Every structure is written in C-alpha cells, then in structure tokens.
Amino acid sequence: MSAYLIFTREKTIDEKELAIYWREIKATFTGYDVRVLAAYGEHEDLEGPPTEGTVLAEFPTMEEARAWYDSPSYCEVRQHRVRGAVYRGTLVAGI
C-alpha cells in the first residue's frame, strides 16, 4: 500500500540553510522508489494558520518512506531544513 510524506513549511527562519537543503535533497532519493507529486506549487490554505508551501511525496510503503527519512544521507541533509524553517511533517498510509 502506498504511503505519503507531507511536509508543510510554516515559517522560514534562514533562507541560506533552506538553499543548502534544496540543493542536496535530490541525492538522498537515490536507491528509494519515491515520486514527488507536489512541491511548492500554487496552494490555498483552507483551514488553520497560513503556510508557505507544501511537498507531497509518494513511497511504495510506510516502511520505505521511513527508511528514507531515517537514512544517513537524509539525516545529514535534514539538519539544514530544521535550521532553515519550521516544518510540519506527516507520514500517512494510502487507502
């Protein structure tokens, strides 16, 4: 069953750190079956506080998504995202 990782950026703190993150994240997908379905396109916040953007990525399973998220390569890059902005990350199983 497919799984979806949803990252919502709530507030930018350091644009330089985010630039490093975006430059390096693609390499972390090597060896994983991931499809980025949406990334910071036009969006409308229907409920809750305003957000700056959303990324939606599809993985074949929850385990595969978690393996990527916990991988050494992503953990190394993730520090730049954490220093660069406030994000909310959600992993959800498809139906």
Secondary structure, 3 states (H helix, E strand, C coil): CCEEEEEEEEEECCHHHHHHHHHHHHHHCCCCCCEEEEECCCCCCCCCCCCCEEEEEEECCHHHHHHHHCCHHHHHHHHHHHHHEEEEEEEEECC
